[in-house]
Amino acid sequence: MHTGDIDYAAGDANLRGYLAFKDRGVKRPGVLVFHEGLGLGDFAMERARRLAERGYVALAADMFGERRQAADLQQAMALIGHLRTNPATLRARARAALATLTALPEVDVTRCAAIGFCFGGTVVLELARDGADLKAVVSFHGVLSTTQPAAAGAVRASVLVLTGADDPLAPSDQVAAFENEMRAGKVADWQVVSYGKRCTALPTRPPTARS
């Protein structure tokens, strides 16, 4: 497997992603991986390697610049807040990662997707809203609200949102607003999966039929 850093830019931000893929000269589907609120670290890079093992070219993107990582929650909220209040900057950095991925000779540009975790889940939804040419985006417990809802017909990707029923970052009113946004935006393929408490009362074996 080939792994390593890859530098790219968006505006005046120097971004340092992490690339993983198996074979040079072989066209494969591409996947962007967007990190959580602490910045691009081991979690997202490990996901990129797992995807590469399964035959994808995976780019773990850097949204904060210089592969900056937050030391604590307060610093993370400052970094996230800067991008959340400047959606054009957020989308431009996500677009730059997509352009970097699709410029690779190993990537089949007709088969690309994006996944994101927590803050990264928010990023993939903004990328979809921006009309990025992606087959699919998957948001894992991301914030669903936005200041720039999708225009009708703008979303080209299939959209899958995986959220928790009691996730404070995605309360029920925001889930409902997101679903209405998808309907108003005439998104062709979208789903929201809400996970509740795990059922622990299932029988350990099928009941025995009585004679």
ZAVO-130623 format. One record per residue (C-alpha): residue number from 1; x, y, z; residue in one letter. Coordinates in steps of 0.001 Angstrom, whole numbers, plus 500000, padded with zeros to 6 digits. Example, Ala and Ser with C-alpha at 12.3 -4.5 7.8 and 13.67 -1.06 7.14 Angstrom:
residues 2
<r><mitor>1</mitor><xx>512300</xx><yy>495500</yy><zz>507800</zz><pavex>a</pavex></r>
<r><mitor>2</mitor><xx>513670</xx><yy>498940</yy><zz>507140</zz><pavex>s</pavex></r>
//
This chain:
residues 211
<r><mitor>1</mitor><xx>500000</xx><yy>500000</yy><zz>500000</zz><pavex>m</pavex></r>
<r><mitor>2</mitor><xx>501158</xx><yy>503533</yy><zz>499206</zz><pavex>h</pavex></r>
<r><mitor>3</mitor><xx>500633</xx><yy>506079</yy><zz>501992</zz><pavex>t</pavex></r>
<r><mitor>4</mitor><xx>501922</xx><yy>509561</yy><zz>502614</zz><pavex>g</pavex></r>
<r><mitor>5</mitor><xx>501242</xx><yy>513242</yy><zz>503004</zz><pavex>d</pavex></r>
<r><mitor>6</mitor><xx>499894</xx><yy>515321</yy><zz>500147</zz><pavex>i</pavex></r>
<r><mitor>7</mitor><xx>500026</xx><yy>519128</yy><zz>500158</zz><pavex>d</pavex></r>
<r><mitor>8</mitor><xx>497460</xx><yy>521358</yy><zz>498481</zz><pavex>y</pavex></r>
<r><mitor>9</mitor><xx>495970</xx><yy>524807</yy><zz>499002</zz><pavex>a</pavex></r>
<r><mitor>10</mitor><xx>492700</xx><yy>526685</yy><zz>499204</zz><pavex>a</pavex></r>
<r><mitor>11</mitor><xx>493022</xx><yy>530449</yy><zz>499059</zz><pavex>g</pavex></r>
<r><mitor>12</mitor><xx>495768</xx><yy>531409</yy><zz>501499</zz><pavex>d</pavex></r>
<r><mitor>13</mitor><xx>495471</xx><yy>528185</yy><zz>503507</zz><pavex>a</pavex></r>
<r><mitor>14</mitor><xx>498193</xx><yy>525559</yy><zz>503154</zz><pavex>n</pavex></r>
<r><mitor>15</mitor><xx>496562</xx><yy>522172</yy><zz>503649</zz><pavex>l</pavex></r>
<r><mitor>16</mitor><xx>498270</xx><yy>518844</yy><zz>504294</zz><pavex>r</pavex></r>
<r><mitor>17</mitor><xx>496179</xx><yy>515735</yy><zz>503662</zz><pavex>g</pavex></r>
<r><mitor>18</mitor><xx>497002</xx><yy>512061</yy><zz>503927</zz><pavex>y</pavex></r>
<r><mitor>19</mitor><xx>496750</xx><yy>509731</yy><zz>500933</zz><pavex>l</pavex></r>
<r><mitor>20</mitor><xx>496374</xx><yy>505949</yy><zz>500849</zz><pavex>a</pavex></r>
<r><mitor>21</mitor><xx>495971</xx><yy>503591</yy><zz>497881</zz><pavex>f</pavex></r>
<r><mitor>22</mitor><xx>497163</xx><yy>500185</yy><zz>496712</zz><pavex>k</pavex></r>
<r><mitor>23</mitor><xx>498535</xx><yy>500237</yy><zz>493182</zz><pavex>d</pavex></r>
<r><mitor>24</mitor><xx>499945</xx><yy>502897</yy><zz>490916</zz><pavex>r</pavex></r>
<r><mitor>25</mitor><xx>498580</xx><yy>503067</yy><zz>487398</zz><pavex>g</pavex></r>
<r><mitor>26</mitor><xx>495298</xx><yy>501357</yy><zz>488293</zz><pavex>v</pavex></r>
<r><mitor>27</mitor><xx>492108</xx><yy>503423</yy><zz>488192</zz><pavex>k</pavex></r>
<r><mitor>28</mitor><xx>490071</xx><yy>503043</yy><zz>491376</zz><pavex>r</pavex></r>
<r><mitor>29</mitor><xx>487104</xx><yy>504832</yy><zz>492984</zz><pavex>p</pavex></r>
<r><mitor>30</mitor><xx>488097</xx><yy>507738</yy><zz>495201</zz><pavex>g</pavex></r>
<r><mitor>31</mitor><xx>486899</xx><yy>508584</yy><zz>498701</zz><pavex>v</pavex></r>
<r><mitor>32</mitor><xx>487452</xx><yy>511759</yy><zz>500693</zz><pavex>l</pavex></r>
<r><mitor>33</mitor><xx>487619</xx><yy>511340</yy><zz>504471</zz><pavex>v</pavex></r>
<r><mitor>34</mitor><xx>486896</xx><yy>514450</yy><zz>506565</zz><pavex>f</pavex></r>
<r><mitor>35</mitor><xx>488154</xx><yy>514580</yy><zz>510139</zz><pavex>h</pavex></r>
<r><mitor>36</mitor><xx>486495</xx><yy>515313</yy><zz>513461</zz><pavex>e</pavex></r>
<r><mitor>37</mitor><xx>486714</xx><yy>518594</yy><zz>515337</zz><pavex>g</pavex></r>
<r><mitor>38</mitor><xx>490199</xx><yy>518046</yy><zz>516727</zz><pavex>l</pavex></r>
<r><mitor>39</mitor><xx>491771</xx><yy>518058</yy><zz>513263</zz><pavex>g</pavex></r>
<r><mitor>40</mitor><xx>493309</xx><yy>515518</yy><zz>510920</zz><pavex>l</pavex></r>
<r><mitor>41</mitor><xx>494815</xx><yy>512797</yy><zz>513074</zz><pavex>g</pavex></r>
<r><mitor>42</mitor><xx>495114</xx><yy>509054</yy><zz>513515</zz><pavex>d</pavex></r>
<r><mitor>43</mitor><xx>491392</xx><yy>508301</yy><zz>513367</zz><pavex>f</pavex></r>
<r><mitor>44</mitor><xx>490762</xx><yy>509739</yy><zz>509892</zz><pavex>a</pavex></r>
<r><mitor>45</mitor><xx>494092</xx><yy>508463</yy><zz>508546</zz><pavex>m</pavex></r>
<r><mitor>46</mitor><xx>493321</xx><yy>504945</yy><zz>509747</zz><pavex>e</pavex></r>
<r><mitor>47</mitor><xx>489940</xx><yy>505151</yy><zz>507965</zz><pavex>r</pavex></r>
<r><mitor>48</mitor><xx>491797</xx><yy>506145</yy><zz>504803</zz><pavex>a</pavex></r>
<r><mitor>49</mitor><xx>494044</xx><yy>503091</yy><zz>505084</zz><pavex>r</pavex></r>
<r><mitor>50</mitor><xx>491045</xx><yy>500813</yy><zz>505653</zz><pavex>r</pavex></r>
<r><mitor>51</mitor><xx>489411</xx><yy>502174</yy><zz>502516</zz><pavex>l</pavex></r>
<r><mitor>52</mitor><xx>492629</xx><yy>501649</yy><zz>500553</zz><pavex>a</pavex></r>
<r><mitor>53</mitor><xx>492710</xx><yy>498025</yy><zz>501690</zz><pavex>e</pavex></r>
<r><mitor>54</mitor><xx>489234</xx><yy>497654</yy><zz>500193</zz><pavex>r</pavex></r>
<r><mitor>55</mitor><xx>490319</xx><yy>498970</yy><zz>496827</zz><pavex>g</pavex></r>
<r><mitor>56</mitor><xx>489700</xx><yy>502719</yy><zz>497040</zz><pavex>y</pavex></r>
<r><mitor>57</mitor><xx>492011</xx><yy>505684</yy><zz>496685</zz><pavex>v</pavex></r>
<r><mitor>58</mitor><xx>491420</xx><yy>507537</yy><zz>499949</zz><pavex>a</pavex></r>
<r><mitor>59</mitor><xx>492391</xx><yy>511092</yy><zz>500810</zz><pavex>l</pavex></r>
<r><mitor>60</mitor><xx>492006</xx><yy>512206</yy><zz>504417</zz><pavex>a</pavex></r>
<r><mitor>61</mitor><xx>491571</xx><yy>515944</yy><zz>504005</zz><pavex>a</pavex></r>
<r><mitor>62</mitor><xx>492934</xx><yy>518743</yy><zz>506178</zz><pavex>d</pavex></r>
<r><mitor>63</mitor><xx>490291</xx><yy>521389</yy><zz>506914</zz><pavex>m</pavex></r>
<r><mitor>64</mitor><xx>492246</xx><yy>523521</yy><zz>509408</zz><pavex>f</pavex></r>
<r><mitor>65</mitor><xx>495511</xx><yy>524073</yy><zz>507524</zz><pavex>g</pavex></r>
<r><mitor>66</mitor><xx>499089</xx><yy>522959</yy><zz>508212</zz><pavex>e</pavex></r>
<r><mitor>67</mitor><xx>497530</xx><yy>519767</yy><zz>509651</zz><pavex>r</pavex></r>
<r><mitor>68</mitor><xx>496736</xx><yy>521760</yy><zz>512766</zz><pavex>r</pavex></r>
<r><mitor>69</mitor><xx>495265</xx><yy>519787</yy><zz>515657</zz><pavex>q</pavex></r>
<r><mitor>70</mitor><xx>493333</xx><yy>521263</yy><zz>518546</zz><pavex>a</pavex></r>
<r><mitor>71</mitor><xx>494797</xx><yy>520718</yy><zz>522006</zz><pavex>a</pavex></r>
<r><mitor>72</mitor><xx>491404</xx><yy>520822</yy><zz>523710</zz><pavex>d</pavex></r>
<r><mitor>73</mitor><xx>487694</xx><yy>521297</yy><zz>523088</zz><pavex>l</pavex></r>
<r><mitor>74</mitor><xx>487908</xx><yy>525075</yy><zz>523414</zz><pavex>q</pavex></r>
<r><mitor>75</mitor><xx>490524</xx><yy>525323</yy><zz>520689</zz><pavex>q</pavex></r>
<r><mitor>76</mitor><xx>488565</xx><yy>522876</yy><zz>518524</zz><pavex>a</pavex></r>
<r><mitor>77</mitor><xx>485421</xx><yy>524984</yy><zz>518838</zz><pavex>m</pavex></r>
<r><mitor>78</mitor><xx>487379</xx><yy>528066</yy><zz>517746</zz><pavex>a</pavex></r>
<r><mitor>79</mitor><xx>488728</xx><yy>526309</yy><zz>514648</zz><pavex>l</pavex></r>
<r><mitor>80</mitor><xx>485318</xx><yy>524851</yy><zz>513781</zz><pavex>i</pavex></r>
<r><mitor>81</mitor><xx>483541</xx><yy>528122</yy><zz>514514</zz><pavex>g</pavex></r>
<r><mitor>82</mitor><xx>485751</xx><yy>530006</yy><zz>512081</zz><pavex>h</pavex></r>
<r><mitor>83</mitor><xx>484689</xx><yy>527690</yy><zz>509258</zz><pavex>l</pavex></r>
<r><mitor>84</mitor><xx>481052</xx><yy>527335</yy><zz>510307</zz><pavex>r</pavex></r>
<r><mitor>85</mitor><xx>480633</xx><yy>531116</yy><zz>510249</zz><pavex>t</pavex></r>
<r><mitor>86</mitor><xx>482433</xx><yy>531318</yy><zz>506891</zz><pavex>n</pavex></r>
<r><mitor>87</mitor><xx>480697</xx><yy>528655</yy><zz>504804</zz><pavex>p</pavex></r>
<r><mitor>88</mitor><xx>482341</xx><yy>529869</yy><zz>501599</zz><pavex>a</pavex></r>
<r><mitor>89</mitor><xx>485755</xx><yy>529144</yy><zz>503134</zz><pavex>t</pavex></r>
<r><mitor>90</mitor><xx>484606</xx><yy>525767</yy><zz>504438</zz><pavex>l</pavex></r>
<r><mitor>91</mitor><xx>483250</xx><yy>524748</yy><zz>501046</zz><pavex>r</pavex></r>
<r><mitor>92</mitor><xx>486341</xx><yy>526051</yy><zz>499239</zz><pavex>a</pavex></r>
<r><mitor>93</mitor><xx>488632</xx><yy>523902</yy><zz>501403</zz><pavex>r</pavex></r>
<r><mitor>94</mitor><xx>486425</xx><yy>520857</yy><zz>500872</zz><pavex>a</pavex></r>
<r><mitor>95</mitor><xx>486391</xx><yy>521549</yy><zz>497124</zz><pavex>r</pavex></r>
<r><mitor>96</mitor><xx>490190</xx><yy>521836</yy><zz>497136</zz><pavex>a</pavex></r>
<r><mitor>97</mitor><xx>490437</xx><yy>518372</yy><zz>498685</zz><pavex>a</pavex></r>
<r><mitor>98</mitor><xx>488111</xx><yy>516977</yy><zz>496017</zz><pavex>l</pavex></r>
<r><mitor>99</mitor><xx>490124</xx><yy>518615</yy><zz>493241</zz><pavex>a</pavex></r>
<r><mitor>100</mitor><xx>493321</xx><yy>517147</yy><zz>494702</zz><pavex>t</pavex></r>
<r><mitor>101</mitor><xx>491784</xx><yy>513676</yy><zz>494821</zz><pavex>l</pavex></r>
<r><mitor>102</mitor><xx>490384</xx><yy>513759</yy><zz>491290</zz><pavex>t</pavex></r>
<r><mitor>103</mitor><xx>493684</xx><yy>515048</yy><zz>489870</zz><pavex>a</pavex></r>
<r><mitor>104</mitor><xx>495417</xx><yy>511812</yy><zz>490856</zz><pavex>l</pavex></r>
<r><mitor>105</mitor><xx>496020</xx><yy>509447</yy><zz>487915</zz><pavex>p</pavex></r>
<r><mitor>106</mitor><xx>494890</xx><yy>506487</yy><zz>490040</zz><pavex>e</pavex></r>
<r><mitor>107</mitor><xx>491388</xx><yy>507923</yy><zz>490611</zz><pavex>v</pavex></r>
<r><mitor>108</mitor><xx>488316</xx><yy>507153</yy><zz>488534</zz><pavex>d</pavex></r>
<r><mitor>109</mitor><xx>486752</xx><yy>510615</yy><zz>488618</zz><pavex>v</pavex></r>
<r><mitor>110</mitor><xx>483323</xx><yy>509218</yy><zz>487737</zz><pavex>t</pavex></r>
<r><mitor>111</mitor><xx>483225</xx><yy>507214</yy><zz>490980</zz><pavex>r</pavex></r>
<r><mitor>112</mitor><xx>484037</xx><yy>509433</yy><zz>493932</zz><pavex>c</pavex></r>
<r><mitor>113</mitor><xx>482412</xx><yy>509820</yy><zz>497342</zz><pavex>a</pavex></r>
<r><mitor>114</mitor><xx>482997</xx><yy>511592</yy><zz>500661</zz><pavex>a</pavex></r>
<r><mitor>115</mitor><xx>482567</xx><yy>510511</yy><zz>504264</zz><pavex>i</pavex></r>
<r><mitor>116</mitor><xx>482954</xx><yy>512590</yy><zz>507394</zz><pavex>g</pavex></r>
<r><mitor>117</mitor><xx>482882</xx><yy>512174</yy><zz>511144</zz><pavex>f</pavex></r>
<r><mitor>118</mitor><xx>481395</xx><yy>514745</yy><zz>513548</zz><pavex>c</pavex></r>
<r><mitor>119</mitor><xx>482674</xx><yy>518077</yy><zz>512127</zz><pavex>f</pavex></r>
<r><mitor>120</mitor><xx>483626</xx><yy>516142</yy><zz>509008</zz><pavex>g</pavex></r>
<r><mitor>121</mitor><xx>480029</xx><yy>514964</yy><zz>508734</zz><pavex>g</pavex></r>
<r><mitor>122</mitor><xx>479019</xx><yy>518602</yy><zz>508504</zz><pavex>t</pavex></r>
<r><mitor>123</mitor><xx>481652</xx><yy>519192</yy><zz>505823</zz><pavex>v</pavex></r>
<r><mitor>124</mitor><xx>480400</xx><yy>516428</yy><zz>503505</zz><pavex>v</pavex></r>
<r><mitor>125</mitor><xx>476857</xx><yy>517811</yy><zz>503699</zz><pavex>l</pavex></r>
<r><mitor>126</mitor><xx>478113</xx><yy>521280</yy><zz>502780</zz><pavex>e</pavex></r>
<r><mitor>127</mitor><xx>480037</xx><yy>519753</yy><zz>499886</zz><pavex>l</pavex></r>
<r><mitor>128</mitor><xx>476857</xx><yy>518059</yy><zz>498666</zz><pavex>a</pavex></r>
<r><mitor>129</mitor><xx>474839</xx><yy>521261</yy><zz>499075</zz><pavex>r</pavex></r>
<r><mitor>130</mitor><xx>477464</xx><yy>523023</yy><zz>496974</zz><pavex>d</pavex></r>
<r><mitor>131</mitor><xx>476743</xx><yy>520666</yy><zz>494074</zz><pavex>g</pavex></r>
<r><mitor>132</mitor><xx>480015</xx><yy>518710</yy><zz>494142</zz><pavex>a</pavex></r>
<r><mitor>133</mitor><xx>480235</xx><yy>515938</yy><zz>491540</zz><pavex>d</pavex></r>
<r><mitor>134</mitor><xx>480116</xx><yy>513008</yy><zz>493941</zz><pavex>l</pavex></r>
<r><mitor>135</mitor><xx>478286</xx><yy>509708</yy><zz>493785</zz><pavex>k</pavex></r>
<r><mitor>136</mitor><xx>477539</xx><yy>509741</yy><zz>497504</zz><pavex>a</pavex></r>
<r><mitor>137</mitor><xx>478247</xx><yy>511451</yy><zz>500823</zz><pavex>v</pavex></r>
<r><mitor>138</mitor><xx>477912</xx><yy>509879</yy><zz>504268</zz><pavex>v</pavex></r>
<r><mitor>139</mitor><xx>477706</xx><yy>511988</yy><zz>507430</zz><pavex>s</pavex></r>
<r><mitor>140</mitor><xx>478486</xx><yy>510247</yy><zz>510720</zz><pavex>f</pavex></r>
<r><mitor>141</mitor><xx>476933</xx><yy>512219</yy><zz>513637</zz><pavex>h</pavex></r>
<r><mitor>142</mitor><xx>477487</xx><yy>515575</yy><zz>511943</zz><pavex>g</pavex></r>
<r><mitor>143</mitor><xx>475683</xx><yy>518857</yy><zz>512557</zz><pavex>v</pavex></r>
<r><mitor>144</mitor><xx>472803</xx><yy>519050</yy><zz>510070</zz><pavex>l</pavex></r>
<r><mitor>145</mitor><xx>471950</xx><yy>522750</yy><zz>510205</zz><pavex>s</pavex></r>
<r><mitor>146</mitor><xx>473295</xx><yy>525209</yy><zz>507641</zz><pavex>t</pavex></r>
<r><mitor>147</mitor><xx>473100</xx><yy>528869</yy><zz>506736</zz><pavex>t</pavex></r>
<r><mitor>148</mitor><xx>473065</xx><yy>527973</yy><zz>503022</zz><pavex>q</pavex></r>
<r><mitor>149</mitor><xx>470425</xx><yy>525305</yy><zz>502342</zz><pavex>p</pavex></r>
<r><mitor>150</mitor><xx>470645</xx><yy>523353</yy><zz>499112</zz><pavex>a</pavex></r>
<r><mitor>151</mitor><xx>469025</xx><yy>525013</yy><zz>496130</zz><pavex>a</pavex></r>
<r><mitor>152</mitor><xx>466511</xx><yy>522936</yy><zz>494216</zz><pavex>a</pavex></r>
<r><mitor>153</mitor><xx>468363</xx><yy>520464</yy><zz>492023</zz><pavex>g</pavex></r>
<r><mitor>154</mitor><xx>471816</xx><yy>521445</yy><zz>493298</zz><pavex>a</pavex></r>
<r><mitor>155</mitor><xx>472659</xx><yy>518232</yy><zz>495157</zz><pavex>v</pavex></r>
<r><mitor>156</mitor><xx>474089</xx><yy>515618</yy><zz>492794</zz><pavex>r</pavex></r>
<r><mitor>157</mitor><xx>475180</xx><yy>513035</yy><zz>495367</zz><pavex>a</pavex></r>
<r><mitor>158</mitor><xx>473194</xx><yy>510402</yy><zz>497166</zz><pavex>s</pavex></r>
<r><mitor>159</mitor><xx>473053</xx><yy>511534</yy><zz>500806</zz><pavex>v</pavex></r>
<r><mitor>160</mitor><xx>473169</xx><yy>509276</yy><zz>503870</zz><pavex>l</pavex></r>
<r><mitor>161</mitor><xx>472988</xx><yy>510797</yy><zz>507349</zz><pavex>v</pavex></r>
<r><mitor>162</mitor><xx>473755</xx><yy>508556</yy><zz>510330</zz><pavex>l</pavex></r>
<r><mitor>163</mitor><xx>472807</xx><yy>510258</yy><zz>513580</zz><pavex>t</pavex></r>
<r><mitor>164</mitor><xx>471924</xx><yy>509468</yy><zz>517170</zz><pavex>g</pavex></r>
<r><mitor>165</mitor><xx>468369</xx><yy>509900</yy><zz>518411</zz><pavex>a</pavex></r>
<r><mitor>166</mitor><xx>469670</xx><yy>511784</yy><zz>521459</zz><pavex>d</pavex></r>
<r><mitor>167</mitor><xx>472646</xx><yy>513504</yy><zz>519826</zz><pavex>d</pavex></r>
<r><mitor>168</mitor><xx>472691</xx><yy>517079</yy><zz>521220</zz><pavex>p</pavex></r>
<r><mitor>169</mitor><xx>474455</xx><yy>518273</yy><zz>518060</zz><pavex>l</pavex></r>
<r><mitor>170</mitor><xx>471557</xx><yy>517080</yy><zz>515898</zz><pavex>a</pavex></r>
<r><mitor>171</mitor><xx>468346</xx><yy>517606</yy><zz>517891</zz><pavex>p</pavex></r>
<r><mitor>172</mitor><xx>465044</xx><yy>516429</yy><zz>516477</zz><pavex>s</pavex></r>
<r><mitor>173</mitor><xx>464028</xx><yy>519870</yy><zz>515184</zz><pavex>d</pavex></r>
<r><mitor>174</mitor><xx>467245</xx><yy>520087</yy><zz>513151</zz><pavex>q</pavex></r>
<r><mitor>175</mitor><xx>466746</xx><yy>516564</yy><zz>511822</zz><pavex>v</pavex></r>
<r><mitor>176</mitor><xx>463242</xx><yy>517554</yy><zz>510688</zz><pavex>a</pavex></r>
<r><mitor>177</mitor><xx>464590</xx><yy>520760</yy><zz>509125</zz><pavex>a</pavex></r>
<r><mitor>178</mitor><xx>467241</xx><yy>518770</yy><zz>507266</zz><pavex>f</pavex></r>
<r><mitor>179</mitor><xx>464644</xx><yy>516338</yy><zz>505931</zz><pavex>e</pavex></r>
<r><mitor>180</mitor><xx>462536</xx><yy>519264</yy><zz>504739</zz><pavex>n</pavex></r>
<r><mitor>181</mitor><xx>465629</xx><yy>520768</yy><zz>503106</zz><pavex>e</pavex></r>
<r><mitor>182</mitor><xx>466204</xx><yy>517532</yy><zz>501189</zz><pavex>m</pavex></r>
<r><mitor>183</mitor><xx>462587</xx><yy>517530</yy><zz>500015</zz><pavex>r</pavex></r>
<r><mitor>184</mitor><xx>462615</xx><yy>521207</yy><zz>499038</zz><pavex>a</pavex></r>
<r><mitor>185</mitor><xx>465954</xx><yy>520704</yy><zz>497290</zz><pavex>g</pavex></r>
<r><mitor>186</mitor><xx>464474</xx><yy>517829</yy><zz>495273</zz><pavex>k</pavex></r>
<r><mitor>187</mitor><xx>467365</xx><yy>515570</yy><zz>496251</zz><pavex>v</pavex></r>
<r><mitor>188</mitor><xx>466874</xx><yy>512338</yy><zz>494318</zz><pavex>a</pavex></r>
<r><mitor>189</mitor><xx>468334</xx><yy>509940</yy><zz>496890</zz><pavex>d</pavex></r>
<r><mitor>190</mitor><xx>468636</xx><yy>510707</yy><zz>500600</zz><pavex>w</pavex></r>
<r><mitor>191</mitor><xx>468204</xx><yy>508858</yy><zz>503882</zz><pavex>q</pavex></r>
<r><mitor>192</mitor><xx>468430</xx><yy>509684</yy><zz>507576</zz><pavex>v</pavex></r>
<r><mitor>193</mitor><xx>469118</xx><yy>506804</yy><zz>509966</zz><pavex>v</pavex></r>
<r><mitor>194</mitor><xx>468558</xx><yy>507623</yy><zz>513644</zz><pavex>s</pavex></r>
<r><mitor>195</mitor><xx>470071</xx><yy>505270</yy><zz>516201</zz><pavex>y</pavex></r>
<r><mitor>196</mitor><xx>468309</xx><yy>504856</yy><zz>519537</zz><pavex>g</pavex></r>
<r><mitor>197</mitor><xx>469185</xx><yy>502748</yy><zz>522562</zz><pavex>k</pavex></r>
<r><mitor>198</mitor><xx>470426</xx><yy>499240</yy><zz>521893</zz><pavex>r</pavex></r>
<r><mitor>199</mitor><xx>467903</xx><yy>496477</yy><zz>522447</zz><pavex>c</pavex></r>
<r><mitor>200</mitor><xx>469236</xx><yy>494046</yy><zz>525084</zz><pavex>t</pavex></r>
<r><mitor>201</mitor><xx>466067</xx><yy>491981</yy><zz>525528</zz><pavex>a</pavex></r>
<r><mitor>202</mitor><xx>466378</xx><yy>489747</yy><zz>522469</zz><pavex>l</pavex></r>
<r><mitor>203</mitor><xx>466267</xx><yy>485988</yy><zz>523133</zz><pavex>p</pavex></r>
<r><mitor>204</mitor><xx>469593</xx><yy>484164</yy><zz>522930</zz><pavex>t</pavex></r>
<r><mitor>205</mitor><xx>468102</xx><yy>481309</yy><zz>520862</zz><pavex>r</pavex></r>
<r><mitor>206</mitor><xx>464953</xx><yy>480754</yy><zz>518799</zz><pavex>p</pavex></r>
<r><mitor>207</mitor><xx>462006</xx><yy>479500</yy><zz>520865</zz><pavex>p</pavex></r>
<r><mitor>208</mitor><xx>461472</xx><yy>475720</yy><zz>520756</zz><pavex>t</pavex></r>
<r><mitor>209</mitor><xx>458254</xx><yy>474631</yy><zz>519069</zz><pavex>a</pavex></r>
<r><mitor>210</mitor><xx>455902</xx><yy>472817</yy><zz>521408</zz><pavex>r</pavex></r>
<r><mitor>211</mitor><xx>454361</xx><yy>469494</yy><zz>520321</zz><pavex>s</pavex></r>
//
